[in-house]
């Protein structure tokens, strides 16, 4: 069996199964019950400083 045919057969069977299981694992990881707080915090980053821009890190280092 030549290399191309062997790799093609592997990709059509086991690699497809592996990638599908990996995809399901990622979906379960994202939607697990403990993850909602973390993702809600990350999603709210653009709205943290509604009144004024976020302080510059160099300015906050001088004040400290």
C-alpha positions in Angstrom: 0.0 0.0 0.0 1.5 3.3 -0.9 1.8 6.1 1.6 -0.9 8.4 0.2 -3.5 5.6 0.4 -2.5 4.7 3.9 -2.6 8.3 5.2 -5.9 8.8 3.3 -7.5 5.8 4.9 -6.2 6.8 8.4 -7.6 10.4 7.9 -11.0 9.1 6.8 -11.4 6.8 9.8 -9.4 7.3 13.0 -8.5 10.9 12.6 -12.1 11.8 11.8 -13.1 10.0 15.0 -10.4 11.7 17.0 -11.3 15.2 15.8 -15.0 14.6 16.5 -14.2 13.4 20.1 -11.9 16.4 20.5 -14.6 18.8 19.3 -17.1 17.3 21.8 -14.6 17.6 24.6 -14.1 21.3 23.8 -17.8 21.9 23.8 -18.3 20.1 27.1 -15.4 22.0 28.6 -16.8 25.4 27.6 -20.4 24.7 28.7 -19.5 23.0 32.0 -21.2 24.5 35.1 -18.1 26.0 36.7 -17.0 27.9 33.6 -19.9 30.4 33.4 -18.4 32.9 35.9 -15.0 32.9 34.2 -16.5 33.5 30.7 -18.9 36.1 32.0 -16.0 38.0 33.6 -14.0 37.8 30.3 -17.0 38.9 28.2 -17.5 42.0 30.4 -13.9 43.4 29.8 -14.9 45.9 27.2 -17.5 47.5 29.5 -15.5 47.9 32.7 -14.6 51.5 32.1 -17.7 53.1 30.6 -17.2 56.6 32.0 -13.5 57.0 31.2 -10.7 55.1 29.5 -8.8 52.5 31.4 -5.7 53.9 33.2 -2.4 53.5 31.4 -0.2 50.9 33.0 2.8 53.4 33.0 0.7 56.0 34.8 -0.5 53.6 37.4 3.1 52.5 38.0 4.2 56.1 38.7 1.4 56.6 41.2 2.1 53.5 43.2 
